[in-house]
Amino acid sequence: MRIFFLALCLLATGFFLRGQAVSGIVVYQSARQTDFELKSQEVAPAQKKQIKQMMQQYFQKEYTLRFTPTESYYREQEKLQKEGQLNLGGFAGMFGSSSERYKNLSTDTTIAYREFFSRKFRVGSKPPSYQWKLTQEQKSIGRYTCYKATIEKEVERQTMTMRDNELSDTTVIDTQRIEAWYTPQIPVSNGPSIYHGLPGLILEVHDDGLTLLAKSVTLNPKEPVAPTPPSEGKPVTEAEYNTIRKKKLQEMKEMYQGQGGGKGSRMKFTIPD
């Protein structure tokens, strides 16, 4: 019965907003639980705890999603670094995370801007295909009623470990669960970053250690919403970018061999996609 009621709501909301050509701007807050481990006799437990907290603060960011019924542009908001805030320096380069992403659902294309060890790329690919499992569970995010959807997928994880001055890396295939909360009140099959494909705009995502949560939503603003692809960087396919990334990480591994925190030290972290 609740599913039937949800379907009616989707239809009613869709017919109501379709004539308005719904568009909007959403601001999301992000947080990431980092898989970071540091063992060293030269670093006190209190300092290790502080380093981990500072790494988590580094990944606390804000993003803006500009969307129309078929297109979206997702971008990290720039912010000034606060005094005492962790600066990952060269380590941030190895993450190669996307700070801009354009999606066109009508042409099934996406273009992501990635900066990887000071090299800039425009990575073109198809949006991921999600086989969402819809549930009846609901909650409110702001003034919007949202419903939960989940999916499980296989992902490749790369972990780098520095032990006794020797750098090694391992790659494993793991099962990852994604939980998304979408609202039929905004009948746009899109969402932040790579996420999309639900009968309503996605306002919250939990993906492994990553959390994205909408903090503000502006529908049909006075100024036109015009999502445009990133223009900076060398155009490459996703396969080409992954090849470049793996080659650079291998070079870094060879470069850092014989360097580290001394005998008995160990540092381990997982590189987020």
RAGI-V565665 format. One line per field, one symbol per residue. ss: DSSP state (2 for helix, 1 for strand, 0 for the rest). burial: # if it has 24 or more other ideal C-beta (glycine too) atoms within 12 Angstrom, else .. A space follows every 10 residues. Layout:
BEGIN
ss: ???
burial: ???
END
This chain:
BEGIN
ss: 0222222222 2222222200 0001111111 1100011110 0000222222 2222222200 1111111000 1111110000 0000000002 2222200111 1111000011 1111110011 1111100000 0011111111 1001111111 1111111111 1110011111 1111111111 1110000000 0000000000 1111111001 1111111110 0000000000 0001111222 2222222222 2222220000 0000011111 100
burial: .....#..## ..#...#... .######### ##.###.#.# .......... ##..##.### #########. ######.... .......... #..####### #####....# ######...# #####.##.# .#.#...#.. #..####### #...#..#.# ###...#.#. .......### ########## ########## ########## ####..#.#. ....#.#.## ..#..#.#.. #..##..##. .##..#...# ....###### ###
END
